[in-house]
Amino acid sequence: MKKIYIYENASKPQAIQCAEYAARKLLKMDVECYAKDEFLEKIDPELAKQFHRIKENELERIIDVLISFGGDGTMLSAANLLLKLNIPIMGVNVGKLGFLAEYSIADLDKALIDLVEGNFRIVERSVLEANVKGSIYYALNDMVVEKRGSSRMITISAYTNEHYIGDYRGDGLIVTTPTGSTAYSLSCGGPILSPSAKVICLTPIAPHSLTYRSLVLPDTNEIDLVVFSPTGEANFVADGRTTVQIFNNETIHIKKSDYVVKLIKPVNSTYYDLLRKKLLWAANVIDEPTKCEKNEKP
């Protein structure tokens, strides 16, 4: 990997600092570094001179890999930028949990060496595609239909392959990929899905009835959602980035896209290693013997 695009969350000073640090390391390894003008204006001018300035329409022709510095939101922005391009993304987590931005700042030096030397693997993640009012939207994580400007619940009639599923009554409905199963869907009680699973999951948001549960469908199925809101309107949100106002009786058509997002992962790590690390599944909550175990008196 000799031509690398540096992509950062401009609102996070730490992301800019980490990106600048990484660029110095990469330049010493004879890597060509590329970036947008907004980033170069914020770093050391002497370092900026060693960068190549590039426009987004030139990425596919020049860039080998994109390194994202930020959190999962920055990764989603990078995924949207590269959706139709054959460029893999390496995510350095400068945020909080970081399921998508898997590489940590603490291991950045080794990660950069591994990247340049080709010691990594590339995984493909599925993407959702939605037709809303004749416009096409994409999401790596999830698509959400939610209430707008009111505390009153909405009703979403759901269909798959023209078969009626039911009416979801509550605050909204999440349609998630396996990648997005550890995001909004998880916080609403949805299942964790292996990224390699060929499925789409529907998870209700604050459902009116306890009988509503997540529904997992084959990703070959197509989904239609029709909304009824007491206010006459609701929101369609793709990956938390793009919001479209929708009105009663308008249909949202969702399916798996032909596009995929390519992510760079460490050679010797698995998705289950990531789950243990991020969700602390391997943590021992009892590190010291209790008083009873020590035979101490209260």
C-alpha positions as MATLAB code, in Angstrom:
seq = 'MKKIYIYENASKPQAIQCAEYAARKLLKMDVECYAKDEFLEKIDPELAKQFHRIKENELERIIDVLISFGGDGTMLSAANLLLKLNIPIMGVNVGKLGFLAEYSIADLDKALIDLVEGNFRIVERSVLEANVKGSIYYALNDMVVEKRGSSRMITISAYTNEHYIGDYRGDGLIVTTPTGSTAYSLSCGGPILSPSAKVICLTPIAPHSLTYRSLVLPDTNEIDLVVFSPTGEANFVADGRTTVQIFNNETIHIKKSDYVVKLIKPVNSTYYDLLRKKLLWAANVIDEPTKCEKNEKP';
ca = [
       0.000    0.000    0.000;
       1.941    2.976   -1.257;
      -0.754    5.601   -1.877;
      -2.845    6.328    1.192;
      -5.661    8.820    1.697;
      -5.844   10.354    5.176;
      -9.457   10.931    6.238;
     -10.228   12.484    9.612;
     -13.058   13.823   11.751;
     -12.343   17.539   11.557;
     -14.419   18.215   14.686;
     -12.108   16.118   16.872;
      -8.688   17.697   17.624;
      -7.390   14.288   18.721;
      -8.341   12.806   15.352;
      -6.321   15.501   13.575;
      -3.362   14.926   15.894;
      -3.438   11.157   15.319;
      -3.748   11.629   11.567;
      -0.771   13.977   11.603;
       1.256   11.509   13.668;
       0.371    8.654   11.313;
       1.280   10.723    8.269;
       4.774   11.384    9.622;
       5.259    7.653   10.167;
       3.958    6.767    6.705;
       6.121    9.347    4.948;
       9.200    7.869    6.617;
       8.198    4.523    5.075;
       8.153    6.118    1.599;
       4.368    6.109    1.382;
       2.624    8.766   -0.696;
       0.085   10.524    1.500;
      -2.987   12.262    0.103;
      -5.549   14.448    1.840;
      -8.176   17.102    1.276;
      -7.357   20.799    1.656;
      -9.379   21.168    4.875;
      -7.083   18.729    6.673;
      -3.857   20.151    5.293;
      -4.809   23.632    6.459;
      -4.983   22.389   10.074;
      -1.621   20.635   10.353;
       2.032   21.666   10.441;
       2.660   23.584    7.178;
       5.989   21.799    6.671;
       4.259   18.443    6.933;
       1.450   19.598    4.648;
       3.985   20.313    1.908;
       4.821   16.599    1.779;
       1.206   15.661    1.023;
      -0.454   15.351   -2.350;
      -3.708   17.266   -2.602;
      -6.519   15.291   -4.152;
     -10.142   15.729   -5.123;
     -12.792   13.129   -4.375;
     -13.328   12.343   -8.046;
      -9.664   11.306   -8.296;
      -9.698    8.748   -5.472;
     -10.444    5.623   -7.484;
      -7.730    6.380  -10.020;
      -4.967    7.006   -7.461;
      -5.620    5.738   -3.922;
      -4.785    2.226   -2.630;
      -6.384    2.573    0.804;
      -8.141    5.116    3.018;
      -7.292    5.471    6.712;
     -10.111    6.901    8.799;
      -9.272    8.710   12.055;
     -12.292    9.199   14.314;
     -15.089    6.962   15.505;
     -17.673    4.814   13.792;
     -19.406    7.939   12.486;
     -16.254    8.876   10.592;
     -16.082    5.336    9.233;
     -19.657    5.607    7.993;
     -18.809    8.862    6.226;
     -15.761    7.222    4.636;
     -17.867    4.220    3.593;
     -20.369    6.521    1.925;
     -17.541    8.322    0.109;
     -16.026    5.077   -1.203;
     -19.237    3.106   -1.699;
     -18.932    2.794   -5.470;
     -15.126    2.588   -5.456;
     -12.889   -0.448   -4.977;
     -10.880    1.082   -2.109;
     -10.591   -0.583    1.329;
     -10.910    1.373    4.585;
      -8.758    1.052    7.691;
     -10.396    2.559   10.770;
      -8.381    4.024   13.645;
     -10.629    4.537   16.658;
     -10.371    7.979   18.207;
     -13.961    7.770   19.401;
     -15.610    5.670   22.090;
     -16.742    2.096   21.421;
     -15.571    1.708   17.838;
     -16.928   -1.482   16.256;
     -16.108   -0.278   12.746;
     -12.969    1.691   13.593;
     -11.252   -1.355   15.018;
      -7.596   -0.269   15.275;
      -6.649    1.470   18.514;
      -4.378    4.461   18.951;
      -2.169    2.423   21.290;
      -1.347   -0.024   18.474;
      -1.084    2.582   15.721;
       2.651    2.164   15.004;
       2.335   -1.584   14.450;
      -0.887   -1.158   12.489;
       0.786    1.231   10.052;
       3.740   -1.098    9.532;
       1.390   -4.024    8.939;
      -0.593   -1.947    6.465;
       2.443   -0.945    4.418;
       3.836   -4.499    4.479;
       0.498   -6.054    3.534;
      -0.063   -7.860    6.829;
      -3.829   -7.506    6.958;
      -7.018   -9.041    5.611;
      -9.917   -7.426    3.772;
     -13.535   -8.241    4.587;
     -16.585   -7.224    2.600;
     -19.640   -5.832    4.376;
     -23.125   -5.695    2.889;
     -24.938   -2.415    2.290;
     -28.621   -1.478    2.322;
     -30.195    0.442   -0.539;
     -33.455    2.393   -0.189;
     -35.691    4.051   -2.727;
     -37.398    7.033   -1.100;
     -39.472    9.296   -3.337;
     -37.477    8.166   -6.351;
     -34.090    8.954   -4.759;
     -31.609    6.232   -3.777;
     -29.914    6.138   -0.373;
     -27.326    3.727    1.026;
     -26.369    2.580    4.524;
     -23.626    0.355    5.870;
     -25.175    0.182    9.348;
     -28.891    0.816    9.285;
     -31.903    2.648    7.973;
     -34.413    4.042   10.438;
     -37.989    5.245   10.132;
     -38.851    7.319   13.181;
     -41.418    9.789   14.451;
     -40.909   13.469   13.720;
     -41.793   16.489   15.839;
     -44.182   14.691   18.169;
     -44.142   12.421   21.203;
     -47.039   10.379   19.802;
     -46.254    6.946   18.394;
     -46.338    6.159   14.700;
     -47.479    3.048   12.835;
     -45.278    1.384   10.218;
     -46.812   -1.300    8.008;
     -44.061   -3.705    6.934;
     -44.023   -6.037    3.933;
     -41.387   -8.409    2.598;
     -41.515   -9.646   -0.978;
     -45.074   -8.247   -1.023;
     -46.080  -10.432    1.946;
     -47.596   -8.490    4.844;
     -45.561   -8.784    8.068;
     -47.552   -6.552   10.388;
     -47.959   -3.074   11.831;
     -45.179   -1.826   14.088;
     -46.549    0.735   16.551;
     -44.058    2.743   18.589;
     -41.313    5.290   18.069;
     -40.077    3.746   14.842;
     -38.380    0.820   13.139;
     -34.727   -0.016   12.409;
     -33.699   -1.998    9.342;
     -30.138   -3.121    9.959;
     -27.341   -5.003    8.249;
     -25.274   -7.512   10.268;
     -22.614   -4.786   10.533;
     -25.139   -2.405   12.086;
     -26.499   -4.974   14.524;
     -24.111   -3.691   17.233;
     -25.251   -0.083   16.739;
     -28.746    1.415   17.227;
     -30.463   -1.960   16.853;
     -28.519   -3.436   19.770;
     -29.519   -0.558   22.056;
     -33.156   -1.305   21.182;
     -32.837   -4.976   22.120;
     -31.920   -6.357   18.713;
     -29.654   -9.398   18.243;
     -25.938   -9.338   17.494;
     -25.445  -10.742   13.996;
     -22.226  -12.142   12.609;
     -21.074   -9.825    9.781;
     -20.872  -12.783    7.411;
     -24.531  -13.689    7.977;
     -26.604  -13.058    4.856;
     -29.536  -11.455    6.633;
     -31.391   -8.213    7.280;
     -32.926   -7.492   10.669;
     -36.007   -5.418   11.595;
     -35.906   -4.041   15.149;
     -38.770   -1.942   16.601;
     -37.989    1.215   18.574;
     -39.885    1.473   21.879;
     -42.742   -0.742   20.638;
     -46.220   -0.239   22.079;
     -46.612   -3.974   22.696;
     -44.188   -6.340   24.433;
     -44.940   -8.946   21.769;
     -42.991   -6.960   19.172;
     -39.531   -8.474   18.682;
     -36.718   -8.229   16.162;
     -37.308  -10.141   12.950;
     -34.398  -11.591   10.935;
     -34.945  -12.065    7.203;
     -32.776  -13.424    4.370;
     -30.933  -10.576    2.672;
     -32.426  -11.700   -0.634;
     -35.774  -10.392    0.623;
     -36.914   -6.890   -0.241;
     -38.789   -4.759    2.280;
     -41.521   -2.147    1.889;
     -42.455    0.194    4.718;
     -45.566    2.407    4.736;
     -45.868    4.987    7.516;
     -48.847    6.507    9.282;
     -48.166    9.323   11.737;
     -50.713   11.388   13.682;
     -48.818   14.480   12.519;
     -48.829   13.282    8.924;
     -45.041   13.056    8.695;
     -42.032   11.027    9.864;
     -38.283   10.768    9.236;
     -36.272    8.343    7.170;
     -32.615    8.265    8.316;
     -29.742    6.447    6.575;
     -26.715    5.668    8.770;
     -27.543    8.590   11.044;
     -26.234   10.914    8.344;
     -29.002   11.539    5.825;
     -32.524   12.495    6.909;
     -35.510   12.645    4.578;
     -38.980   13.848    5.549;
     -41.677   11.377    4.566;
     -45.435   11.665    4.665;
     -48.301    9.308    5.384;
     -48.851    6.505    2.864;
     -45.496    7.025    1.145;
     -43.621    3.752    0.586;
     -39.960    3.166    1.431;
     -38.455    0.292   -0.541;
     -35.347   -1.309    1.011;
     -33.127   -4.096   -0.305;
     -29.555   -5.320   -0.171;
     -27.363   -3.272   -2.487;
     -25.068   -4.674   -5.133;
     -22.328   -2.519   -3.603;
     -20.159   -3.658   -0.693;
     -17.800   -1.832    1.663;
     -14.299   -3.233    2.080;
     -12.777   -3.028    5.562;
      -9.185   -3.718    6.562;
      -8.803   -5.980    9.596;
      -5.828   -7.391   11.541;
      -4.693  -10.772   10.267;
      -5.034  -12.647   13.547;
      -8.225  -11.134   14.953;
     -11.810  -12.305   14.528;
     -15.211  -10.685   15.007;
     -15.564  -12.603   18.255;
     -12.303  -11.137   19.556;
     -13.810   -7.730   18.812;
     -17.001   -8.540   20.699;
     -15.084   -9.680   23.765;
     -12.952   -6.558   23.682;
     -15.660   -3.980   23.040;
     -18.427   -5.529   25.146;
     -16.115   -6.778   27.903;
     -17.477  -10.306   27.647;
     -14.193  -11.715   28.975;
     -14.033   -9.362   31.960;
     -13.872  -10.981   35.379;
     -16.197   -8.997   37.598;
     -14.851  -10.684   40.755;
     -11.128  -10.107   40.934;
     -10.803  -10.351   44.709;
     -12.288  -12.887   47.124;
     -15.356  -11.698   48.987;
     -15.469  -11.376   52.737;
     -17.306  -14.690   52.964;
     -14.597  -16.384   50.911;
     -11.993  -14.981   53.271;
     -14.052  -16.240   56.227;
     -14.148  -12.702   57.556;
     -16.801  -11.710   60.002;
     -19.068   -8.804   59.048;
];
